[in-house]
């Protein structure tokens, strides 16, 4: 983002888009970085390097200094635009959802079928989740997870807007998604739920108006003990109060309240999508990447492998795992595929449909400390899809790998 010098609030300004510019060799280069001062001919909205990217005229709502200090807000009120197109925000709500091409390909690569049980491990904001639900004709069960309360609500809202009923959302850290089949734990859980039966009952039937939370909890502790229930500690009461406050009356949003989950048993799902958190180096425009370091890239890769381990445990033999990221870093993409195939011999790369992206990277990388990072081997590159921002497809950077799950007895 750049601006002419001495622009003040109320000034009329010409606005152009110059995030990227073509090189003489036909490629692309970064056109402008944040804070650049436009000088001389560059202040002309029809400056030849920005020809065709003129957007229109507007009124500055803040000074140049304020524009670069603010992290959000309206900088220019556009009052004379070249293209008078309305905002897509809230337009055709429930009928249209803007999505990058690779994200659409990811949902199709999973190939969801009607009646299946499918897991979306990192589902927010819900674009791929709802696309999967549509592809499976809204029949079956699609479990969508995120560890953020607000992000889970975003998924619920989007699913409700699109009238999709097969999506079940939970607030859950995917690293804690495995629930072991332990009979003793089940017994303890049942005893705990019996002793606190009054909390759940009151939470679902009460309203905020005229309801004394503290008195209700204390009264029902006595009732539970008299009825043969186990002792309920003050800590349990505090937890119950929190659960009740999170019930009806709080966070009223389309889609209902956010439920927590204790996890899922191994081999519970037919298909698993792991759209993993990543360094996001494929997103554009990337005006500043100074926060990305070698150490941060390594941490992303380690975290992604731990999440993939969970995905392998949760998918059934004969099932499918699709792994995707929005980064161009091979350490988070091809290196993850190498880890998966070398660690789990029952996994194999599967062909994807549609195939729009390019092949993956074959070979390895040796870091300055002597550590070698293995990528794909010859013949494997055509099974993955790598989207490069500099390619003729004109998409964000993205990576998709699809795995078939064989017998886990191997």
C-alpha positions as CSV (number, residue, x, y, z in Angstrom):
1,X,0.0,0.0,0.0
2,X,1.4,3.4,-1.0
3,X,0.3,7.0,-1.0
4,X,1.4,10.4,-2.2
5,X,3.1,12.6,0.3
6,X,1.1,15.3,2.2
7,X,-2.4,13.7,1.7
8,X,-4.7,15.1,4.4
9,X,-8.2,14.2,5.6
10,X,-10.8,15.5,3.1
11,X,-8.5,15.5,0.1
12,X,-9.7,14.1,-3.2
13,X,-7.5,11.2,-4.2
14,X,-7.1,8.8,-7.1
15,X,-7.1,5.1,-6.2
16,X,-5.3,2.5,-8.2
17,X,-4.5,-1.2,-7.6
18,X,-0.8,-2.0,-8.0
19,X,-0.2,-5.0,-5.8
20,X,1.7,-6.8,-8.6
21,X,3.2,-5.7,-11.8
22,X,4.4,-7.6,-14.9
23,X,8.1,-8.0,-15.6
24,X,9.6,-7.6,-19.1
25,X,10.0,-11.3,-19.2
26,X,6.3,-11.9,-18.7
27,X,6.4,-12.8,-15.0
28,X,5.1,-11.0,-12.0
29,X,6.9,-8.8,-9.4
30,X,5.7,-7.0,-6.2
31,X,4.6,-3.6,-7.3
32,X,4.4,-1.7,-4.1
33,X,5.2,-2.4,-0.5
34,X,3.5,-0.9,2.5
35,X,4.5,2.7,3.3
36,X,5.9,3.6,-0.2
37,X,5.7,7.2,-1.1
38,X,4.6,7.9,-4.7
39,X,6.6,10.6,-6.3
40,X,6.8,12.3,-9.7
41,X,5.0,10.5,-12.5
42,X,3.9,7.8,-10.2
43,X,1.3,10.1,-8.8
44,X,-0.5,10.2,-12.1
45,X,-3.4,7.6,-11.9
46,X,-2.7,6.7,-15.5
47,X,1.0,6.1,-14.9
48,X,2.0,3.5,-17.6
49,X,3.1,0.8,-15.1
50,X,-0.4,0.9,-13.6
51,X,-2.4,1.3,-16.8
52,X,-5.7,-0.5,-16.5
53,X,-5.6,-0.7,-12.7
54,X,-7.2,2.6,-12.0
55,X,-10.2,2.1,-9.7
56,X,-11.6,5.6,-9.3
57,X,-11.7,8.7,-7.1
58,X,-12.6,9.2,-3.5
59,X,-12.2,11.3,-0.4
60,X,-9.5,10.5,2.1
61,X,-11.1,9.9,5.5
62,X,-7.8,10.2,7.3
63,X,-4.3,11.6,6.7
64,X,-1.5,9.7,5.1
65,X,0.1,9.3,8.5
66,X,-3.1,8.0,10.0
67,X,-3.7,5.7,7.1
68,X,-0.5,3.8,7.8
69,X,-0.9,3.7,11.6
70,X,-4.4,2.3,11.5
71,X,-4.7,-1.5,11.3
72,X,-8.3,-1.4,10.1
73,X,-11.0,1.1,9.1
74,X,-12.1,3.1,6.0
75,X,-9.2,5.1,4.5
76,X,-11.0,6.4,1.4
77,X,-14.7,6.9,0.7
78,X,-15.0,6.0,-2.9
79,X,-17.5,8.4,-4.7
80,X,-16.5,8.0,-8.3
81,X,-15.7,4.4,-9.3
82,X,-14.8,3.1,-12.7
83,X,-17.0,0.0,-12.1
84,X,-20.1,0.6,-10.0
85,X,-20.4,-2.9,-8.7
86,X,-22.2,-3.5,-5.4
87,X,-20.4,-5.2,-2.5
88,X,-20.9,-8.9,-2.3
89,X,-21.3,-8.7,1.4
90,X,-24.7,-10.1,2.4
91,X,-25.7,-10.4,-1.3
92,X,-27.6,-13.6,-2.1
93,X,-27.1,-14.8,1.4
94,X,-27.2,-18.6,1.5
95,X,-27.1,-18.8,-2.3
96,X,-23.5,-17.8,-3.1
97,X,-20.2,-18.2,-1.3
98,X,-17.0,-16.7,-2.7
99,X,-14.1,-19.2,-2.6
100,X,-10.7,-19.6,-4.1
101,X,-10.4,-22.2,-6.9
102,X,-8.0,-24.5,-4.9
103,X,-10.4,-24.6,-2.0
104,X,-13.2,-25.8,-4.3
105,X,-10.8,-28.4,-5.8
106,X,-10.0,-29.6,-2.3
107,X,-13.7,-30.4,-1.5
108,X,-14.1,-32.3,-4.8
109,X,-10.8,-34.2,-4.2
110,X,-12.2,-35.6,-0.9
111,X,-15.0,-37.1,-3.1
112,X,-17.7,-37.2,-0.3
113,X,-20.6,-39.6,-0.7
114,X,-24.1,-39.6,0.6
115,X,-24.6,-41.3,4.0
116,X,-20.9,-41.2,5.0
117,X,-19.4,-40.0,8.2
118,X,-16.9,-37.3,7.4
119,X,-14.6,-35.2,9.6
120,X,-13.3,-31.7,8.8
121,X,-10.6,-31.3,11.4
122,X,-9.9,-27.5,11.0
123,X,-13.2,-26.3,9.6
124,X,-13.3,-22.5,10.2
125,X,-14.6,-20.4,8.5
126,X,-16.7,-23.2,6.9
127,X,-16.3,-22.8,3.2
128,X,-14.9,-26.2,2.6
129,X,-17.2,-27.7,5.2
130,X,-20.3,-26.4,3.5
131,X,-19.0,-27.4,0.0
132,X,-18.5,-31.0,1.3
133,X,-22.0,-31.0,2.7
134,X,-23.4,-30.0,-0.6
135,X,-21.4,-32.6,-2.5
136,X,-22.8,-35.3,-0.1
137,X,-26.3,-34.0,-0.8
138,X,-26.7,-33.1,2.9
139,X,-27.1,-36.7,3.7
140,X,-24.9,-38.4,6.3
141,X,-22.9,-36.8,9.1
142,X,-20.2,-34.1,8.6
143,X,-18.4,-33.3,11.9
144,X,-16.7,-29.9,11.8
145,X,-14.1,-29.0,14.5
146,X,-12.3,-25.8,15.6
147,X,-10.7,-24.9,18.9
148,X,-12.1,-21.4,18.8
149,X,-15.6,-20.7,20.2
150,X,-16.2,-17.8,17.9
151,X,-15.0,-19.7,14.8
152,X,-17.3,-22.6,15.6
153,X,-20.2,-20.1,15.7
154,X,-19.1,-18.8,12.3
155,X,-19.4,-22.3,10.9
156,X,-22.8,-22.7,12.4
157,X,-24.0,-19.4,11.0
158,X,-22.8,-20.3,7.5
159,X,-24.4,-23.8,7.6
160,X,-27.7,-22.3,8.8
161,X,-27.6,-19.7,6.0
162,X,-27.2,-22.5,3.4
163,X,-29.9,-24.6,5.1
164,X,-27.4,-27.5,5.6
165,X,-28.5,-30.0,8.3
166,X,-25.8,-32.7,8.1
167,X,-23.1,-30.6,9.8
168,X,-22.4,-31.0,13.5
169,X,-20.0,-28.6,15.0
170,X,-17.8,-28.9,18.1
171,X,-15.2,-26.8,19.9
172,X,-12.2,-29.2,20.1
173,X,-8.4,-29.1,19.9
174,X,-7.7,-31.7,17.2
175,X,-4.6,-32.8,19.1
176,X,-7.0,-34.1,21.7
177,X,-9.5,-35.6,19.2
178,X,-8.8,-39.3,20.1
179,X,-11.1,-40.8,22.6
180,X,-9.8,-44.2,23.9
181,X,-12.2,-47.1,24.4
182,X,-11.7,-47.4,28.1
183,X,-14.5,-49.0,30.0
184,X,-13.4,-47.6,33.4
185,X,-13.3,-44.1,32.0
186,X,-16.9,-44.6,30.7
187,X,-18.1,-45.8,34.1
188,X,-16.5,-42.7,35.8
189,X,-18.0,-40.5,33.2
190,X,-21.4,-41.9,33.8
191,X,-21.1,-41.5,37.6
192,X,-20.1,-37.9,37.1
193,X,-23.0,-37.2,34.8
194,X,-25.4,-38.8,37.3
195,X,-24.2,-36.7,40.1
196,X,-24.6,-33.5,38.1
197,X,-27.8,-34.4,36.3
198,X,-29.5,-31.3,37.6
199,X,-27.1,-28.9,35.9
200,X,-27.7,-30.1,32.3
201,X,-31.5,-30.3,32.9
202,X,-31.7,-26.8,34.3
203,X,-29.4,-25.4,31.6
204,X,-31.7,-26.6,28.8
205,X,-35.0,-25.7,30.3
206,X,-34.4,-22.4,32.1
207,X,-34.3,-18.8,30.8
208,X,-32.1,-16.0,32.0
209,X,-35.1,-14.0,33.3
210,X,-35.9,-14.6,37.0
211,X,-33.4,-17.5,37.3
212,X,-31.1,-17.6,40.4
213,X,-28.1,-19.6,39.2
214,X,-26.3,-19.9,42.5
215,X,-29.4,-21.0,44.4
216,X,-30.4,-23.5,41.8
217,X,-27.0,-25.2,41.9
218,X,-26.8,-25.3,45.7
219,X,-30.4,-26.6,46.0
220,X,-29.8,-29.4,43.5
221,X,-26.5,-30.4,45.2
222,X,-28.5,-31.3,48.3
223,X,-31.1,-33.1,46.1
224,X,-28.5,-35.1,44.3
225,X,-26.8,-36.3,47.5
226,X,-30.2,-37.2,49.1
227,X,-31.1,-39.2,46.0
228,X,-27.9,-41.3,46.3
229,X,-25.7,-39.3,44.0
230,X,-22.0,-38.9,44.7
231,X,-20.5,-35.8,46.4
232,X,-20.3,-32.7,44.3
233,X,-17.4,-30.4,45.0
234,X,-17.5,-26.6,44.8
235,X,-15.3,-26.9,41.7
236,X,-17.9,-29.0,40.1
237,X,-20.5,-26.4,40.9
238,X,-18.4,-23.6,39.4
239,X,-18.0,-25.7,36.2
240,X,-21.8,-26.3,36.1
241,X,-22.4,-22.6,36.5
242,X,-20.2,-21.9,33.5
243,X,-22.0,-24.5,31.4
244,X,-25.3,-23.0,32.3
245,X,-24.2,-19.5,31.5
246,X,-23.0,-20.7,28.1
247,X,-26.5,-22.1,27.4
248,X,-29.6,-20.4,26.1
249,X,-29.5,-16.6,26.7
250,X,-25.8,-16.2,25.9
251,X,-24.3,-15.9,22.4
252,X,-27.6,-16.1,20.7
253,X,-26.6,-16.7,17.1
254,X,-27.9,-18.6,14.1
255,X,-26.9,-22.2,14.6
256,X,-27.3,-22.4,18.3
257,X,-24.9,-22.9,21.2
258,X,-21.3,-24.2,20.8
259,X,-20.8,-27.7,22.1
260,X,-17.6,-29.2,23.4
261,X,-16.5,-32.7,22.5
262,X,-14.6,-35.4,24.4
263,X,-13.2,-36.6,21.1
264,X,-13.9,-39.6,18.9
265,X,-13.0,-43.2,18.8
266,X,-10.3,-44.5,16.4
267,X,-11.5,-45.6,13.0
268,X,-14.7,-43.5,13.3
269,X,-14.8,-41.7,10.0
270,X,-15.0,-42.7,6.3
271,X,-13.1,-39.6,5.1
272,X,-11.1,-36.9,6.9
273,X,-10.1,-33.5,5.6
274,X,-7.1,-31.9,7.3
275,X,-6.9,-28.3,6.0
276,X,-4.0,-27.6,8.3
277,X,-3.0,-24.3,9.9
278,X,0.1,-23.2,8.1
279,X,2.5,-20.3,7.3
280,X,0.0,-19.1,4.7
281,X,2.8,-18.1,2.3
282,X,0.5,-18.8,-0.6
283,X,-2.1,-16.1,0.2
284,X,-2.0,-12.9,-1.7
285,X,-1.5,-10.1,-1.5
286,X,1.3,-10.7,0.9
287,X,2.5,-7.2,1.6
288,X,4.6,-8.1,4.6
289,X,6.1,-11.5,5.6
290,X,8.7,-10.3,8.1
291,X,7.0,-12.4,10.8
292,X,7.9,-15.6,9.0
293,X,11.2,-17.2,10.2
294,X,12.9,-20.5,9.6
295,X,12.0,-21.5,13.2
296,X,8.4,-20.6,12.6
297,X,8.2,-22.7,9.5
298,X,9.7,-25.6,11.3
299,X,7.1,-25.3,14.1
300,X,4.3,-25.3,11.6
301,X,5.6,-28.5,10.0
302,X,5.9,-30.2,13.4
303,X,2.4,-29.1,14.4
304,X,1.0,-30.4,11.1
305,X,2.6,-33.8,11.5
306,X,1.0,-34.1,15.0
307,X,-2.4,-33.3,13.5
308,X,-1.9,-35.7,10.6
309,X,-1.2,-38.5,13.2
310,X,-4.6,-37.8,14.7
311,X,-6.2,-37.9,11.2
312,X,-4.7,-41.3,10.6
313,X,-6.1,-42.7,13.8
314,X,-9.6,-41.3,13.2
315,X,-10.1,-42.6,9.6
316,X,-11.2,-46.2,9.1
317,X,-9.3,-48.7,7.0
318,X,-10.5,-48.3,3.4
319,X,-11.1,-44.6,4.0
320,X,-9.6,-41.4,2.6
321,X,-7.5,-38.5,4.0
322,X,-7.1,-35.2,2.2
323,X,-4.4,-32.9,3.4
324,X,-4.2,-29.3,2.2
325,X,-2.5,-26.0,3.0
326,X,-2.4,-22.5,1.6
327,X,1.4,-22.3,1.7
328,X,4.1,-22.8,-0.9
329,X,6.6,-24.0,1.7
330,X,7.7,-27.6,0.7
331,X,8.5,-28.3,4.4
332,X,4.7,-28.1,5.1
333,X,3.7,-29.8,1.9
334,X,5.8,-32.4,0.1
335,X,7.8,-33.1,3.3
336,X,4.5,-33.9,5.1
337,X,3.7,-36.4,2.3
338,X,7.1,-38.0,2.7
339,X,6.6,-38.3,6.5
340,X,3.1,-39.8,6.0
341,X,4.2,-42.4,3.5
342,X,7.3,-43.4,5.4
343,X,5.6,-43.5,8.8
344,X,2.4,-45.3,7.9
345,X,3.0,-48.1,5.4
346,X,-0.8,-48.6,4.9
347,X,-1.1,-45.2,3.3
348,X,-0.8,-44.6,-0.4
349,X,-1.2,-41.5,-2.6
350,X,-4.5,-41.5,-4.5
351,X,-5.3,-39.8,-7.7
352,X,-7.4,-36.6,-7.5
353,X,-10.4,-35.4,-9.5
354,X,-10.5,-32.7,-10.8
355,X,-6.8,-32.2,-11.5
356,X,-6.1,-28.6,-12.1
357,X,-2.9,-27.8,-10.1
358,X,0.6,-28.6,-11.1
359,X,2.9,-31.4,-9.9
360,X,4.6,-31.5,-6.6
361,X,8.3,-31.1,-5.9
362,X,10.6,-34.0,-6.2
363,X,13.9,-34.3,-4.4
364,X,15.2,-33.0,-1.1
365,X,16.6,-30.0,0.7
366,X,19.7,-29.8,2.8
367,X,19.7,-27.0,5.4
368,X,22.8,-25.2,6.5
369,X,23.0,-27.3,9.6
370,X,23.3,-30.4,7.6
371,X,19.8,-31.7,8.1
372,X,18.2,-33.2,5.0
373,X,14.4,-32.7,4.3
374,X,13.1,-35.3,2.0
375,X,10.3,-34.4,-0.5
376,X,8.6,-36.5,-3.1
377,X,10.1,-39.3,-5.0
378,X,9.9,-39.7,-8.8
379,X,6.4,-40.9,-9.8
380,X,4.7,-39.3,-6.8
381,X,4.6,-35.8,-8.0
382,X,1.6,-36.3,-10.3
383,X,-0.5,-37.5,-7.4
384,X,-0.5,-34.2,-5.6
385,X,-1.6,-30.8,-6.7
386,X,0.6,-27.7,-6.2
387,X,-0.9,-24.3,-7.0
388,X,1.7,-21.6,-7.6
389,X,0.7,-17.9,-7.4
390,X,3.0,-17.2,-10.3
391,X,1.4,-19.8,-12.6
392,X,-1.0,-19.0,-15.5
393,X,-3.8,-20.3,-13.3
394,X,-3.7,-17.0,-11.4
395,X,-4.7,-18.6,-8.0
396,X,-3.3,-18.4,-4.5
397,X,-0.6,-20.7,-3.5
398,X,-2.0,-24.0,-2.4
399,X,-1.2,-27.7,-1.9
400,X,-3.5,-30.8,-1.9
401,X,-2.5,-34.4,-1.2
402,X,-5.0,-37.3,-1.1
403,X,-4.2,-40.6,0.7
404,X,-6.0,-44.0,0.5
405,X,-6.0,-45.9,3.8
406,X,-5.3,-49.6,3.6
407,X,-5.5,-52.3,6.3
408,X,-3.9,-50.9,9.5
409,X,-2.6,-54.3,10.5
410,X,0.3,-53.8,8.1
